[in-house]
Amino acid sequence: MESKRNNLEINADILRVAQGGALKTHIVYGANLNFEVVKGYLERLIGSGLLRHDPPRYYATEKGVMYLTRFNSLVRCM
């Protein structure tokens, strides 16, 4: 049985989907979350400067892309 994803993995999934700009629906399906759960993550990522909302799309910021790059590097080392 696979373990649940942690917050770092979910953040990375959202940022990966939003790299080129994504609607909330695309993020929900791409990150395999529901609308209620994704709402909280989007708020936290925007508040942290990792994601920006330019309605109707969400975009990974430069800081968000850096997070994603470092996250992927750490995963490869494991």
C-alpha positions in Angstrom: 0.0 0.0 0.0 1.4 3.4 -1.0 1.7 6.1 1.6 -0.1 9.4 1.3 1.6 12.4 -0.2 3.0 14.9 2.2 2.6 18.7 1.9 5.9 19.2 0.1 4.9 16.7 -2.6 1.4 18.3 -3.0 3.0 21.7 -3.3 5.4 20.4 -5.9 2.5 18.8 -7.9 0.6 22.1 -7.9 3.6 24.1 -8.9 4.4 21.6 -11.7 0.9 22.0 -13.1 1.0 25.8 -12.8 4.4 26.3 -14.4 3.0 27.5 -17.7 -0.2 28.9 -16.2 -3.2 26.8 -15.2 -6.9 27.2 -14.4 -8.0 26.0 -10.9 -9.7 23.0 -12.6 -6.5 21.9 -14.2 -4.7 22.2 -10.9 -7.4 20.1 -9.2 -7.1 17.3 -11.8 -3.4 17.6 -12.4 -2.5 17.4 -8.7 -5.3 14.9 -7.9 -7.0 17.0 -5.3 -10.5 18.2 -4.7 -11.6 21.9 -4.9 -11.9 22.4 -1.1 -8.4 21.0 -0.4 -6.8 22.9 -3.3 -8.2 26.2 -2.1 -6.1 26.0 1.1 -2.9 25.0 -0.8 -3.4 27.8 -3.3 -3.8 30.4 -0.6 -0.6 29.2 1.2 1.5 29.0 -2.0 0.4 32.5 -3.0 1.1 33.8 0.5 4.6 32.2 0.4 5.3 33.9 -3.0 5.6 30.5 -4.8 2.5 31.0 -6.9 0.7 34.0 -8.3 -2.9 34.4 -9.4 -3.5 36.4 -12.6 -7.2 35.6 -13.0 -8.3 33.2 -14.2 -4.9 31.4 -14.2 -2.4 30.5 -11.6 1.3 30.7 -12.4 4.4 29.3 -10.6 6.7 32.3 -9.7 10.4 32.3 -10.1 10.6 31.3 -6.4 8.1 28.5 -7.1 10.1 27.1 -9.9 13.2 27.2 -7.7 11.2 25.2 -5.0 10.3 22.7 -7.7 13.8 22.4 -8.9 15.2 21.8 -5.4 12.4 19.4 -4.5 13.1 17.3 -7.7 16.8 17.3 -6.8 16.1 16.0 -3.3 13.8 13.3 -4.6 16.4 12.1 -7.1 18.9 11.8 -4.2 16.6 9.5 -2.2 
